[in-house]
Amino acid sequence: MALKIKDIAEDAGVSIATVSRVLNNSQPVSKELRERVMSSVNRLGYRPNILARGLRMKRTFVVGIIVPNISNAYFTDIVRAAEDVALEAGYVVTVASSDQDLVRERRYVDVLRNRLVDGALVAVAHRFESDLTPLTGADVPVVLADRRLEGCTDCDSVTVDVRQGAAMAVAHLAQRGYQRIAMISGPLDVSTAADKLDGYKQALSAHGLPVDDSLILMGDYTEESGVRLGRELLQRPDAPQAVLVANNLMTLGFFRVVQEFGLRVPHDIAFVSFDDSAWASLVTPPVTLVDQPTYEVGRAAMELLLDRLEGDEARPSEPKHQVLRPTLIVRGSS
């Protein structure tokens, strides 16, 4: 015979209402009662009927996540954190990768809307042209993770102050005596890339260094562009003394070029990366980088989304925007 909620209540020594609150995450329950209920659930092997639960509450208990590149460890960390928080609250996630393509992104937005997800967490492909109105227009809560979308006034967001991160990197290089500091930027139609470039320029000016547009090269956040632009920079007769690279994949490409050219780091060329990677501390010399709290971005974004889903719909609050701080990790490449 299938287990029922009343069986869990009897085993845990609590009311049926308490079990319902725990399983549906509908009202606050003390930590002690929640642990007692979940202990009985696990011991008895109870599995709730998700379909019936969803029909009863007019929900699917599914949250959609769209990121530009799920194979990039940066976004993998964000997704993993969001998934951890969602699962704990009784939701499952479905994940899609837009490949930084607006058409592909819009297709996934339409898919999420048609599949009636309860909410969505999105790192948009374009800060001006991404379109989330199929979701927001249908009153599906959306939280922007990592990247801003200009004009999305209904969306909560969790971002990192990458402008400050870029400024910290340039200040570090300037204080080490480097004067010709180049930047391999990401695509400026992405808010993070535009902000990093702003921080780079502001820090140069703050340290009395000129902003030389010839030292600013536009990449696309891929390893291939790091290779291509690294070669372009390092084969110049007036090559820079140091380089700020705007993400981990482009840094990997740039580092391959440094090795290809047989340059000594940091004697011949110094560089600072954005975002940590497993390889960054293992190469010789290890890479100086601006570390972003990726797991915290995903965790905070999903918590904001769950607040929308579990909050008082009759009294919606104004959009919330959290900005997290990066950390400069100084290693041997600078």
C-alpha positions as CSV (number, residue, x, y, z in Angstrom):
1,M,0.0,0.0,0.0
2,A,1.3,3.4,-1.0
3,L,2.5,5.6,1.9
4,K,0.4,8.7,2.6
5,I,1.1,12.0,4.4
6,K,-0.7,10.7,7.5
7,D,1.8,7.8,7.7
8,I,4.6,10.3,7.8
9,A,2.8,12.4,10.4
10,E,2.3,9.4,12.7
11,D,5.9,8.3,12.4
12,A,7.3,11.7,13.1
13,G,4.8,12.5,15.8
14,V,3.5,15.7,14.2
15,S,0.3,16.9,12.6
16,I,-0.6,16.2,9.0
17,A,-0.5,20.0,8.5
18,T,3.1,20.2,9.6
19,V,4.1,17.4,7.1
20,S,2.3,19.3,4.4
21,R,4.1,22.5,5.2
22,V,7.4,20.8,5.1
23,L,6.8,18.9,1.8
24,N,5.2,21.9,0.1
25,N,7.5,24.5,1.6
26,S,4.4,26.6,2.0
27,Q,4.8,28.0,5.5
28,P,7.7,28.4,7.9
29,V,8.5,25.4,10.0
30,S,11.1,25.2,12.8
31,K,14.3,23.4,12.0
32,E,13.7,20.7,14.5
33,L,10.2,19.8,13.1
34,R,11.6,19.9,9.5
35,E,14.4,17.6,10.4
36,R,12.0,15.2,12.2
37,V,9.6,15.1,9.2
38,M,12.4,14.6,6.7
39,S,13.9,11.8,8.8
40,S,10.6,10.0,8.6
41,V,10.3,10.7,4.9
42,N,13.7,9.2,4.2
43,R,13.3,6.2,6.6
44,L,9.9,5.2,5.2
45,G,10.9,5.9,1.6
46,Y,8.0,8.3,1.0
47,R,7.8,9.7,-2.5
48,P,5.3,12.5,-3.1
49,N,3.1,12.5,-6.2
50,I,4.6,15.5,-7.9
51,L,1.9,15.6,-10.6
52,A,-1.0,15.6,-8.2
53,R,0.8,18.2,-6.1
54,G,1.4,20.4,-9.1
55,L,-2.2,20.2,-10.2
56,R,-3.5,21.0,-6.8
57,M,-1.2,24.0,-6.4
58,K,-1.3,25.1,-10.1
59,R,2.5,24.7,-10.3
60,T,5.0,22.5,-12.1
61,F,7.8,22.8,-9.5
62,V,10.2,23.2,-12.4
63,V,12.5,26.1,-12.8
64,G,14.3,26.9,-16.1
65,I,17.9,28.1,-16.3
66,I,19.5,29.6,-19.4
67,V,23.2,30.3,-19.5
68,P,25.5,31.3,-22.4
69,N,27.9,28.3,-22.1
70,I,27.2,25.4,-19.7
71,S,30.7,23.9,-20.6
72,N,32.4,27.0,-19.1
73,A,33.2,26.2,-15.4
74,Y,32.1,29.8,-14.5
75,F,28.5,29.1,-15.5
76,T,28.7,25.4,-14.3
77,D,29.3,26.7,-10.8
78,I,26.3,29.1,-11.0
79,V,24.0,26.3,-12.3
80,R,25.2,23.9,-9.6
81,A,24.5,26.3,-6.8
82,A,21.1,27.2,-8.2
83,E,20.2,23.5,-8.5
84,D,21.3,22.8,-4.9
85,V,19.0,25.5,-3.6
86,A,16.1,24.5,-5.8
87,L,16.3,20.9,-4.9
88,E,16.3,21.7,-1.2
89,A,13.1,23.6,-1.7
90,G,11.4,20.8,-3.7
91,Y,12.0,22.1,-7.2
92,V,13.8,20.6,-10.1
93,V,15.7,22.5,-12.8
94,T,16.0,22.3,-16.5
95,V,19.1,23.8,-18.1
96,A,19.8,25.2,-21.5
97,S,22.8,26.8,-23.1
98,S,22.2,29.7,-25.5
99,D,25.8,29.7,-26.9
100,Q,25.7,33.5,-26.8
101,D,23.2,33.4,-29.7
102,L,20.0,35.5,-29.5
103,V,17.9,33.2,-31.8
104,R,18.9,30.2,-29.8
105,E,18.2,32.0,-26.5
106,R,14.7,33.1,-27.7
107,R,13.9,29.6,-28.7
108,Y,14.7,28.4,-25.2
109,V,12.7,31.2,-23.7
110,D,9.7,30.1,-25.7
111,V,10.3,26.4,-24.7
112,L,10.3,27.4,-21.0
113,R,7.1,29.4,-21.4
114,N,5.4,26.6,-23.3
115,R,6.4,24.0,-20.7
116,L,5.0,26.2,-18.0
117,V,8.0,26.5,-15.7
118,D,7.3,28.3,-12.4
119,G,10.2,30.6,-12.8
120,A,13.4,31.2,-14.7
121,L,17.0,32.1,-14.0
122,V,18.8,33.6,-17.0
123,A,22.3,34.9,-17.9
124,V,21.3,36.8,-21.0
125,A,23.2,36.7,-24.3
126,H,22.8,40.4,-25.0
127,R,22.3,43.3,-22.6
128,F,20.0,45.2,-25.0
129,E,18.4,42.7,-27.4
130,S,17.7,39.7,-25.3
131,D,13.9,39.3,-25.0
132,L,12.4,37.7,-21.9
133,T,8.9,39.1,-22.4
134,P,7.4,35.7,-23.2
135,L,8.1,34.9,-19.6
136,T,7.7,38.2,-17.8
137,G,4.6,39.0,-19.9
138,A,3.0,35.8,-18.6
139,D,3.9,36.7,-15.0
140,V,6.6,34.1,-14.8
141,P,9.2,35.4,-12.3
142,V,12.7,35.9,-13.8
143,V,16.0,36.5,-12.0
144,L,19.0,37.8,-14.0
145,A,22.2,36.0,-13.0
146,D,25.6,37.5,-13.6
147,R,24.5,39.8,-16.4
148,R,22.1,42.8,-16.7
149,L,19.4,43.2,-19.3
150,E,18.7,46.9,-19.9
151,G,15.1,47.7,-19.7
152,C,14.0,44.6,-17.8
153,T,12.3,46.5,-15.0
154,D,10.4,43.5,-13.7
155,C,13.5,41.2,-13.2
156,D,15.4,40.7,-10.0
157,S,19.2,40.3,-10.5
158,V,22.3,39.1,-8.9
159,T,25.6,40.4,-10.4
160,V,29.2,40.9,-9.5
161,D,30.9,44.3,-9.4
162,V,33.2,43.4,-12.3
163,R,34.0,47.1,-12.9
164,Q,35.7,47.1,-9.5
165,G,37.3,43.8,-10.3
166,A,38.9,45.2,-13.4
167,A,40.1,48.3,-11.6
168,M,41.7,46.2,-8.9
169,A,43.6,44.2,-11.6
170,V,44.9,47.3,-13.3
171,A,45.8,48.9,-10.0
172,H,47.8,45.8,-9.1
173,L,49.7,45.9,-12.4
174,A,50.3,49.6,-12.3
175,Q,51.7,49.3,-8.7
176,R,54.1,46.6,-10.0
177,G,55.5,49.2,-12.4
178,Y,53.8,48.1,-15.7
179,Q,52.8,51.1,-17.8
180,R,51.7,49.6,-21.2
181,I,48.7,47.5,-20.0
182,A,46.5,46.0,-22.7
183,M,43.1,44.4,-22.4
184,I,41.5,41.5,-24.2
185,S,37.9,42.4,-23.7
186,G,34.7,40.4,-24.0
187,P,31.9,41.4,-26.4
188,L,30.5,44.8,-25.4
189,D,26.9,43.8,-26.0
190,V,27.3,41.8,-22.8
191,S,27.0,43.9,-19.6
192,T,30.0,42.2,-17.8
193,A,32.3,43.0,-20.7
194,A,31.3,46.6,-20.9
195,D,31.7,47.0,-17.2
196,K,35.1,45.4,-17.1
197,L,36.3,47.7,-19.9
198,D,35.0,50.7,-18.0
199,G,36.9,49.6,-14.9
200,Y,40.0,49.1,-16.9
201,K,39.9,52.6,-18.4
202,Q,39.0,54.3,-15.1
203,A,41.9,52.6,-13.3
204,L,44.4,53.6,-16.0
205,S,43.4,57.2,-15.7
206,A,43.4,57.0,-11.9
207,H,47.1,55.8,-12.0
208,G,48.1,58.5,-14.5
209,L,48.4,56.1,-17.5
210,P,47.0,56.9,-20.9
211,V,44.1,55.0,-22.4
212,D,45.5,53.7,-25.7
213,D,42.7,52.3,-27.8
214,S,45.3,50.2,-29.8
215,L,45.8,48.2,-26.7
216,I,42.2,47.2,-26.3
217,L,41.2,44.2,-28.4
218,M,37.6,42.8,-28.6
219,G,37.2,39.1,-28.0
220,D,34.1,37.0,-27.7
221,Y,34.7,35.1,-24.4
222,T,36.0,32.0,-26.2
223,E,39.4,30.3,-26.1
224,E,39.8,30.8,-29.8
225,S,39.6,34.6,-29.5
226,G,42.2,34.5,-26.7
227,V,44.5,32.7,-29.1
228,R,43.8,35.0,-32.0
229,L,44.1,38.3,-30.1
230,G,47.0,37.1,-28.0
231,R,49.0,36.5,-31.2
232,E,48.0,39.9,-32.5
233,L,49.2,41.6,-29.3
234,L,52.4,39.7,-28.7
235,Q,53.8,39.9,-32.2
236,R,53.7,43.7,-32.3
237,P,57.0,45.5,-32.2
238,D,55.5,47.6,-29.3
239,A,53.9,44.7,-27.5
240,P,52.4,45.6,-24.1
241,Q,54.1,44.8,-20.8
242,A,51.0,43.4,-19.2
243,V,47.5,42.2,-20.2
244,L,44.2,42.0,-18.5
245,V,42.1,39.2,-20.0
246,A,38.4,39.4,-19.4
247,N,37.5,35.7,-18.8
248,N,38.9,32.3,-18.1
249,L,38.5,30.8,-21.6
250,M,40.2,33.7,-23.3
251,T,43.0,33.5,-20.7
252,L,43.6,29.9,-21.6
253,G,43.9,30.8,-25.2
254,F,46.2,33.7,-24.4
255,F,48.4,31.5,-22.2
256,R,48.8,29.0,-25.0
257,V,50.2,31.8,-27.2
258,V,52.6,32.9,-24.5
259,Q,53.9,29.4,-24.4
260,E,53.9,29.2,-28.2
261,F,56.1,32.4,-28.4
262,G,58.4,31.1,-25.6
263,L,57.9,34.1,-23.4
264,R,58.8,34.2,-19.8
265,V,56.1,35.1,-17.4
266,P,56.1,37.7,-15.8
267,H,59.5,38.8,-17.1
268,D,58.6,39.2,-20.8
269,I,54.8,39.5,-20.3
270,A,52.6,39.7,-17.2
271,F,48.9,39.0,-17.2
272,V,45.8,38.9,-15.0
273,S,42.7,36.8,-15.7
274,F,39.1,37.1,-14.7
275,D,37.6,34.0,-13.1
276,D,39.3,31.0,-11.5
277,S,39.7,27.7,-13.2
278,A,41.2,24.4,-12.1
279,W,44.2,24.9,-14.3
280,A,45.0,28.4,-13.2
281,S,46.8,27.4,-10.0
282,L,48.5,24.4,-11.6
283,V,50.5,26.1,-14.5
284,T,53.9,27.7,-14.0
285,P,53.7,30.4,-13.0
286,P,50.2,30.2,-11.5
287,V,47.8,32.8,-12.8
288,T,46.9,36.0,-11.0
289,L,43.1,36.5,-11.3
290,V,40.0,38.4,-10.3
291,D,37.9,35.7,-8.6
292,Q,34.2,36.1,-8.8
293,P,31.9,34.3,-6.2
294,T,30.2,32.2,-8.8
295,Y,28.6,29.7,-6.4
296,E,27.2,32.6,-4.4
297,V,25.7,34.2,-7.6
298,G,23.8,31.0,-8.3
299,R,22.7,30.5,-4.8
300,A,21.5,34.1,-4.3
301,A,19.8,34.2,-7.6
302,M,17.8,31.0,-6.9
303,E,16.9,32.2,-3.4
304,L,15.5,35.4,-5.0
305,L,13.5,33.4,-7.4
306,L,12.1,31.1,-4.7
307,D,11.2,34.2,-2.7
308,R,9.1,35.3,-5.7
309,L,7.5,31.9,-6.0
310,E,6.8,31.4,-2.3
311,G,6.0,35.0,-1.5
312,D,2.7,36.9,-1.2
313,E,1.6,37.4,-4.8
314,A,-1.1,39.9,-3.7
315,R,1.6,42.2,-2.5
316,P,4.6,41.9,-4.9
317,S,7.7,43.8,-3.8
318,E,9.9,46.0,-6.0
319,P,12.6,44.2,-8.0
320,K,15.7,43.4,-5.9
321,H,19.2,43.7,-7.1
322,Q,22.2,42.2,-5.3
323,V,25.7,43.1,-6.3
324,L,28.5,40.9,-5.0
325,R,32.2,41.7,-4.6
326,P,35.1,40.0,-6.5
327,T,38.5,39.2,-4.9
328,L,41.9,39.8,-6.4
329,I,44.1,36.7,-6.0
330,V,47.8,37.5,-6.7
331,R,49.9,34.8,-8.0
332,G,53.0,34.4,-10.2
333,S,51.8,35.7,-13.6
334,S,52.0,39.3,-12.5
